[in-house]
Amino acid sequence: MVDFMDDTHFDKLSQLEELFEIRKQILDEFQCQSLEGAGAAAEKNTRILQLQLRETEHLSEKLSQTVSDLTTVLHLKEAELQYLQSRMSQYRQEAQNHARMSNTLKVTLSEFEFTIECQSKELAALCTEQQGLKETLAQACREKDELLQRWMEEKREEADRLNKYNDAQERFSTWTFSSHFKNRRSLVYRWNLLS
């Protein structure tokens, strides 16, 4: 990028313009005097004037070149300024887009935070409910075990009673059979005696 020309260039240009004006005035004055005066003084003045005219033309060319250079620099600076304004506009647009995106992300973040908070509360409630259900399940398991123990105890007692009953029945059957057999023998014996 081209840097802006400093004030010294413009000061030089101003000095050259002033010098050009002064020389031009001197030339005009000598031309007037040469028409009025005559002879050697006029010829000497004419040479001086010709030298000054060449010098003035040279200064004029330098001034023209400086003006041309400054015009070129000015055009470059205008183009650079347009480019920088375009970049600034682009960056401003990008900043606005980033700000909008940032706001959208902040809203989304707030929504997620709210969702997490709600789910945390729900999880805490579910954990409490689960703990209660675990305690209820443990109580139900203890009661089931107790009922199963009582049922098995009752079945054992019932089996003992049934075994005792069966033992008694068997003894009674054996006793009855043996009694019956003895009674029959005794009846047969008695019958035989009687006959």
CNS distance restraints for C-alpha pairs under 8 A (distance, minus, plus):
assign (resid   1 and name CA) (resid  80 and name CA) 7.45 0.50 0.50
assign (resid   2 and name CA) (resid  73 and name CA) 7.66 0.50 0.50
assign (resid   2 and name CA) (resid  76 and name CA) 7.30 0.50 0.50
assign (resid   2 and name CA) (resid  77 and name CA) 7.20 0.50 0.50
assign (resid   4 and name CA) (resid  73 and name CA) 7.72 0.50 0.50
assign (resid   4 and name CA) (resid  77 and name CA) 7.23 0.50 0.50
assign (resid   5 and name CA) (resid   9 and name CA) 6.70 0.50 0.50
assign (resid   5 and name CA) (resid  73 and name CA) 7.87 0.50 0.50
assign (resid   6 and name CA) (resid  10 and name CA) 7.49 0.50 0.50
assign (resid   7 and name CA) (resid  11 and name CA) 6.12 0.50 0.50
assign (resid   8 and name CA) (resid  12 and name CA) 6.06 0.50 0.50
assign (resid   9 and name CA) (resid  13 and name CA) 6.18 0.50 0.50
assign (resid  10 and name CA) (resid  14 and name CA) 6.13 0.50 0.50
assign (resid  11 and name CA) (resid  15 and name CA) 6.16 0.50 0.50
assign (resid  12 and name CA) (resid  16 and name CA) 6.09 0.50 0.50
assign (resid  13 and name CA) (resid  17 and name CA) 6.18 0.50 0.50
assign (resid  13 and name CA) (resid  63 and name CA) 6.84 0.50 0.50
assign (resid  13 and name CA) (resid  66 and name CA) 7.33 0.50 0.50
assign (resid  14 and name CA) (resid  18 and name CA) 6.23 0.50 0.50
assign (resid  15 and name CA) (resid  19 and name CA) 6.10 0.50 0.50
assign (resid  16 and name CA) (resid  20 and name CA) 6.01 0.50 0.50
assign (resid  16 and name CA) (resid  59 and name CA) 7.04 0.50 0.50
assign (resid  16 and name CA) (resid  63 and name CA) 6.87 0.50 0.50
assign (resid  17 and name CA) (resid  21 and name CA) 6.19 0.50 0.50
assign (resid  17 and name CA) (resid  63 and name CA) 7.48 0.50 0.50
assign (resid  18 and name CA) (resid  22 and name CA) 6.19 0.50 0.50
assign (resid  19 and name CA) (resid  23 and name CA) 6.14 0.50 0.50
assign (resid  20 and name CA) (resid  24 and name CA) 6.01 0.50 0.50
assign (resid  20 and name CA) (resid  56 and name CA) 6.02 0.50 0.50
assign (resid  20 and name CA) (resid  59 and name CA) 6.87 0.50 0.50
assign (resid  20 and name CA) (resid  60 and name CA) 7.15 0.50 0.50
assign (resid  21 and name CA) (resid  25 and name CA) 6.17 0.50 0.50
assign (resid  22 and name CA) (resid  26 and name CA) 6.21 0.50 0.50
assign (resid  23 and name CA) (resid  27 and name CA) 6.04 0.50 0.50
assign (resid  23 and name CA) (resid  52 and name CA) 6.84 0.50 0.50
assign (resid  23 and name CA) (resid  53 and name CA) 7.83 0.50 0.50
assign (resid  23 and name CA) (resid  56 and name CA) 6.63 0.50 0.50
assign (resid  24 and name CA) (resid  28 and name CA) 6.17 0.50 0.50
assign (resid  24 and name CA) (resid  56 and name CA) 7.46 0.50 0.50
assign (resid  25 and name CA) (resid  29 and name CA) 6.15 0.50 0.50
assign (resid  26 and name CA) (resid  30 and name CA) 6.15 0.50 0.50
assign (resid  27 and name CA) (resid  31 and name CA) 6.07 0.50 0.50
assign (resid  27 and name CA) (resid  49 and name CA) 5.91 0.50 0.50
assign (resid  27 and name CA) (resid  52 and name CA) 7.38 0.50 0.50
assign (resid  27 and name CA) (resid  53 and name CA) 7.22 0.50 0.50
assign (resid  28 and name CA) (resid  32 and name CA) 6.33 0.50 0.50
assign (resid  29 and name CA) (resid  33 and name CA) 6.19 0.50 0.50
assign (resid  30 and name CA) (resid  34 and name CA) 5.82 0.50 0.50
assign (resid  30 and name CA) (resid  45 and name CA) 6.85 0.50 0.50
assign (resid  30 and name CA) (resid  46 and name CA) 7.62 0.50 0.50
assign (resid  30 and name CA) (resid  49 and name CA) 6.95 0.50 0.50
assign (resid  31 and name CA) (resid  35 and name CA) 6.39 0.50 0.50
assign (resid  32 and name CA) (resid  36 and name CA) 6.52 0.50 0.50
assign (resid  33 and name CA) (resid  37 and name CA) 5.68 0.50 0.50
assign (resid  33 and name CA) (resid  42 and name CA) 7.82 0.50 0.50
assign (resid  34 and name CA) (resid  38 and name CA) 6.62 0.50 0.50
assign (resid  34 and name CA) (resid  42 and name CA) 5.27 0.50 0.50
assign (resid  34 and name CA) (resid  45 and name CA) 7.39 0.50 0.50
assign (resid  34 and name CA) (resid  46 and name CA) 7.40 0.50 0.50
assign (resid  37 and name CA) (resid  41 and name CA) 7.56 0.50 0.50
assign (resid  37 and name CA) (resid  42 and name CA) 6.17 0.50 0.50
assign (resid  38 and name CA) (resid  42 and name CA) 5.29 0.50 0.50
assign (resid  39 and name CA) (resid  43 and name CA) 6.46 0.50 0.50
assign (resid  40 and name CA) (resid  44 and name CA) 6.05 0.50 0.50
assign (resid  41 and name CA) (resid  45 and name CA) 5.99 0.50 0.50
assign (resid  42 and name CA) (resid  46 and name CA) 5.94 0.50 0.50
assign (resid  43 and name CA) (resid  47 and name CA) 6.31 0.50 0.50
assign (resid  44 and name CA) (resid  48 and name CA) 6.30 0.50 0.50
assign (resid  45 and name CA) (resid  49 and name CA) 5.92 0.50 0.50
assign (resid  46 and name CA) (resid  50 and name CA) 5.99 0.50 0.50
assign (resid  47 and name CA) (resid  51 and name CA) 6.12 0.50 0.50
assign (resid  48 and name CA) (resid  52 and name CA) 6.03 0.50 0.50
assign (resid  49 and name CA) (resid  53 and name CA) 5.85 0.50 0.50
assign (resid  50 and name CA) (resid  54 and name CA) 6.16 0.50 0.50
assign (resid  51 and name CA) (resid  55 and name CA) 6.08 0.50 0.50
assign (resid  52 and name CA) (resid  56 and name CA) 5.89 0.50 0.50
assign (resid  53 and name CA) (resid  57 and name CA) 6.05 0.50 0.50
assign (resid  54 and name CA) (resid  58 and name CA) 6.06 0.50 0.50
assign (resid  55 and name CA) (resid  59 and name CA) 6.08 0.50 0.50
assign (resid  56 and name CA) (resid  60 and name CA) 5.91 0.50 0.50
assign (resid  57 and name CA) (resid  61 and name CA) 6.16 0.50 0.50
assign (resid  58 and name CA) (resid  62 and name CA) 6.28 0.50 0.50
assign (resid  59 and name CA) (resid  63 and name CA) 6.02 0.50 0.50
assign (resid  60 and name CA) (resid  64 and name CA) 6.06 0.50 0.50
assign (resid  61 and name CA) (resid  65 and name CA) 6.08 0.50 0.50
assign (resid  62 and name CA) (resid  66 and name CA) 6.01 0.50 0.50
assign (resid  63 and name CA) (resid  67 and name CA) 6.00 0.50 0.50
assign (resid  64 and name CA) (resid  68 and name CA) 6.02 0.50 0.50
assign (resid  65 and name CA) (resid  69 and name CA) 6.02 0.50 0.50
assign (resid  66 and name CA) (resid  70 and name CA) 5.98 0.50 0.50
assign (resid  67 and name CA) (resid  71 and name CA) 5.97 0.50 0.50
assign (resid  68 and name CA) (resid  72 and name CA) 6.16 0.50 0.50
assign (resid  69 and name CA) (resid  73 and name CA) 6.15 0.50 0.50
assign (resid  70 and name CA) (resid  74 and name CA) 5.93 0.50 0.50
assign (resid  71 and name CA) (resid  75 and name CA) 6.17 0.50 0.50
assign (resid  72 and name CA) (resid  76 and name CA) 6.17 0.50 0.50
assign (resid  73 and name CA) (resid  77 and name CA) 6.00 0.50 0.50
assign (resid  74 and name CA) (resid  78 and name CA) 6.10 0.50 0.50
assign (resid  75 and name CA) (resid  79 and name CA) 6.16 0.50 0.50
assign (resid  76 and name CA) (resid  80 and name CA) 6.03 0.50 0.50
assign (resid  77 and name CA) (resid  81 and name CA) 5.91 0.50 0.50
assign (resid  78 and name CA) (resid  82 and name CA) 6.15 0.50 0.50
assign (resid  79 and name CA) (resid  83 and name CA) 6.14 0.50 0.50
assign (resid  80 and name CA) (resid  84 and name CA) 6.07 0.50 0.50
assign (resid  81 and name CA) (resid  85 and name CA) 6.00 0.50 0.50
assign (resid  82 and name CA) (resid  86 and name CA) 6.06 0.50 0.50
assign (resid  83 and name CA) (resid  87 and name CA) 6.19 0.50 0.50
assign (resid  84 and name CA) (resid  88 and name CA) 5.97 0.50 0.50
assign (resid  85 and name CA) (resid  89 and name CA) 6.08 0.50 0.50
assign (resid  86 and name CA) (resid  90 and name CA) 6.18 0.50 0.50
assign (resid  87 and name CA) (resid  91 and name CA) 6.07 0.50 0.50
assign (resid  88 and name CA) (resid  92 and name CA) 6.00 0.50 0.50
assign (resid  89 and name CA) (resid  93 and name CA) 6.17 0.50 0.50
assign (resid  90 and name CA) (resid  94 and name CA) 6.19 0.50 0.50
assign (resid  91 and name CA) (resid  95 and name CA) 6.01 0.50 0.50
assign (resid  92 and name CA) (resid  96 and name CA) 6.20 0.50 0.50
assign (resid  93 and name CA) (resid  97 and name CA) 6.16 0.50 0.50
assign (resid  94 and name CA) (resid  98 and name CA) 6.06 0.50 0.50
assign (resid  95 and name CA) (resid  99 and name CA) 6.04 0.50 0.50
assign (resid  96 and name CA) (resid 100 and name CA) 6.18 0.50 0.50
assign (resid  97 and name CA) (resid 101 and name CA) 6.07 0.50 0.50
assign (resid  98 and name CA) (resid 102 and name CA) 5.87 0.50 0.50
assign (resid  99 and name CA) (resid 103 and name CA) 6.15 0.50 0.50
assign (resid 100 and name CA) (resid 104 and name CA) 6.17 0.50 0.50
assign (resid 101 and name CA) (resid 105 and name CA) 6.07 0.50 0.50
assign (resid 102 and name CA) (resid 106 and name CA) 6.08 0.50 0.50
assign (resid 103 and name CA) (resid 107 and name CA) 6.26 0.50 0.50
assign (resid 104 and name CA) (resid 108 and name CA) 6.18 0.50 0.50
assign (resid 105 and name CA) (resid 109 and name CA) 5.92 0.50 0.50
assign (resid 106 and name CA) (resid 110 and name CA) 6.11 0.50 0.50
assign (resid 107 and name CA) (resid 111 and name CA) 6.22 0.50 0.50
assign (resid 108 and name CA) (resid 112 and name CA) 6.20 0.50 0.50
assign (resid 109 and name CA) (resid 113 and name CA) 6.08 0.50 0.50
assign (resid 110 and name CA) (resid 114 and name CA) 6.13 0.50 0.50
assign (resid 111 and name CA) (resid 115 and name CA) 6.11 0.50 0.50
assign (resid 112 and name CA) (resid 116 and name CA) 6.01 0.50 0.50
assign (resid 113 and name CA) (resid 117 and name CA) 6.10 0.50 0.50
assign (resid 114 and name CA) (resid 118 and name CA) 6.17 0.50 0.50
assign (resid 115 and name CA) (resid 119 and name CA) 6.04 0.50 0.50
assign (resid 116 and name CA) (resid 120 and name CA) 5.92 0.50 0.50
assign (resid 117 and name CA) (resid 121 and name CA) 6.29 0.50 0.50
assign (resid 118 and name CA) (resid 122 and name CA) 6.14 0.50 0.50
assign (resid 119 and name CA) (resid 123 and name CA) 5.88 0.50 0.50
assign (resid 120 and name CA) (resid 124 and name CA) 6.10 0.50 0.50
assign (resid 121 and name CA) (resid 125 and name CA) 6.22 0.50 0.50
assign (resid 122 and name CA) (resid 126 and name CA) 6.10 0.50 0.50
assign (resid 123 and name CA) (resid 127 and name CA) 6.00 0.50 0.50
assign (resid 124 and name CA) (resid 128 and name CA) 6.20 0.50 0.50
assign (resid 125 and name CA) (resid 129 and name CA) 6.13 0.50 0.50
assign (resid 126 and name CA) (resid 130 and name CA) 5.87 0.50 0.50
assign (resid 127 and name CA) (resid 131 and name CA) 6.06 0.50 0.50
assign (resid 128 and name CA) (resid 132 and name CA) 6.28 0.50 0.50
assign (resid 129 and name CA) (resid 133 and name CA) 6.13 0.50 0.50
assign (resid 130 and name CA) (resid 134 and name CA) 6.02 0.50 0.50
assign (resid 131 and name CA) (resid 135 and name CA) 6.23 0.50 0.50
assign (resid 132 and name CA) (resid 136 and name CA) 6.14 0.50 0.50
assign (resid 133 and name CA) (resid 137 and name CA) 5.92 0.50 0.50
assign (resid 134 and name CA) (resid 138 and name CA) 6.02 0.50 0.50
assign (resid 135 and name CA) (resid 139 and name CA) 6.13 0.50 0.50
assign (resid 136 and name CA) (resid 140 and name CA) 6.06 0.50 0.50
assign (resid 137 and name CA) (resid 141 and name CA) 6.04 0.50 0.50
assign (resid 138 and name CA) (resid 142 and name CA) 6.19 0.50 0.50
assign (resid 139 and name CA) (resid 143 and name CA) 6.15 0.50 0.50
assign (resid 140 and name CA) (resid 144 and name CA) 5.98 0.50 0.50
assign (resid 141 and name CA) (resid 145 and name CA) 6.07 0.50 0.50
assign (resid 142 and name CA) (resid 146 and name CA) 6.12 0.50 0.50
assign (resid 143 and name CA) (resid 147 and name CA) 6.01 0.50 0.50
assign (resid 144 and name CA) (resid 148 and name CA) 5.95 0.50 0.50
assign (resid 145 and name CA) (resid 149 and name CA) 6.04 0.50 0.50
assign (resid 146 and name CA) (resid 150 and name CA) 6.14 0.50 0.50
assign (resid 147 and name CA) (resid 151 and name CA) 5.95 0.50 0.50
assign (resid 148 and name CA) (resid 152 and name CA) 5.99 0.50 0.50
assign (resid 149 and name CA) (resid 153 and name CA) 6.00 0.50 0.50
assign (resid 150 and name CA) (resid 154 and name CA) 6.04 0.50 0.50
assign (resid 151 and name CA) (resid 155 and name CA) 6.07 0.50 0.50
assign (resid 152 and name CA) (resid 156 and name CA) 6.02 0.50 0.50
assign (resid 153 and name CA) (resid 157 and name CA) 6.11 0.50 0.50
assign (resid 154 and name CA) (resid 158 and name CA) 5.92 0.50 0.50
assign (resid 155 and name CA) (resid 159 and name CA) 5.91 0.50 0.50
assign (resid 156 and name CA) (resid 160 and name CA) 6.04 0.50 0.50
assign (resid 157 and name CA) (resid 161 and name CA) 6.06 0.50 0.50
assign (resid 158 and name CA) (resid 162 and name CA) 5.96 0.50 0.50
assign (resid 159 and name CA) (resid 163 and name CA) 5.89 0.50 0.50
assign (resid 160 and name CA) (resid 164 and name CA) 6.02 0.50 0.50
assign (resid 161 and name CA) (resid 165 and name CA) 5.97 0.50 0.50
assign (resid 162 and name CA) (resid 166 and name CA) 5.94 0.50 0.50
assign (resid 163 and name CA) (resid 167 and name CA) 5.94 0.50 0.50
assign (resid 164 and name CA) (resid 168 and name CA) 5.99 0.50 0.50
assign (resid 165 and name CA) (resid 169 and name CA) 5.97 0.50 0.50
assign (resid 166 and name CA) (resid 170 and name CA) 5.92 0.50 0.50
assign (resid 167 and name CA) (resid 171 and name CA) 6.05 0.50 0.50
assign (resid 168 and name CA) (resid 172 and name CA) 5.90 0.50 0.50
assign (resid 169 and name CA) (resid 173 and name CA) 5.82 0.50 0.50
assign (resid 170 and name CA) (resid 174 and name CA) 5.92 0.50 0.50
assign (resid 171 and name CA) (resid 175 and name CA) 5.86 0.50 0.50
assign (resid 172 and name CA) (resid 176 and name CA) 5.71 0.50 0.50
assign (resid 173 and name CA) (resid 177 and name CA) 5.77 0.50 0.50
assign (resid 174 and name CA) (resid 178 and name CA) 5.88 0.50 0.50
assign (resid 175 and name CA) (resid 179 and name CA) 5.70 0.50 0.50
assign (resid 176 and name CA) (resid 180 and name CA) 5.65 0.50 0.50
assign (resid 177 and name CA) (resid 181 and name CA) 5.84 0.50 0.50
assign (resid 178 and name CA) (resid 182 and name CA) 6.00 0.50 0.50
assign (resid 179 and name CA) (resid 183 and name CA) 5.88 0.50 0.50
assign (resid 180 and name CA) (resid 184 and name CA) 5.92 0.50 0.50
assign (resid 181 and name CA) (resid 185 and name CA) 6.13 0.50 0.50
assign (resid 182 and name CA) (resid 186 and name CA) 5.95 0.50 0.50
assign (resid 183 and name CA) (resid 187 and name CA) 5.90 0.50 0.50
assign (resid 184 and name CA) (resid 188 and name CA) 5.93 0.50 0.50
assign (resid 185 and name CA) (resid 189 and name CA) 5.84 0.50 0.50
assign (resid 186 and name CA) (resid 190 and name CA) 5.93 0.50 0.50
assign (resid 187 and name CA) (resid 191 and name CA) 5.79 0.50 0.50
assign (resid 188 and name CA) (resid 192 and name CA) 5.94 0.50 0.50
assign (resid 189 and name CA) (resid 193 and name CA) 6.13 0.50 0.50
assign (resid 190 and name CA) (resid 194 and name CA) 6.06 0.50 0.50
assign (resid 191 and name CA) (resid 195 and name CA) 6.07 0.50 0.50
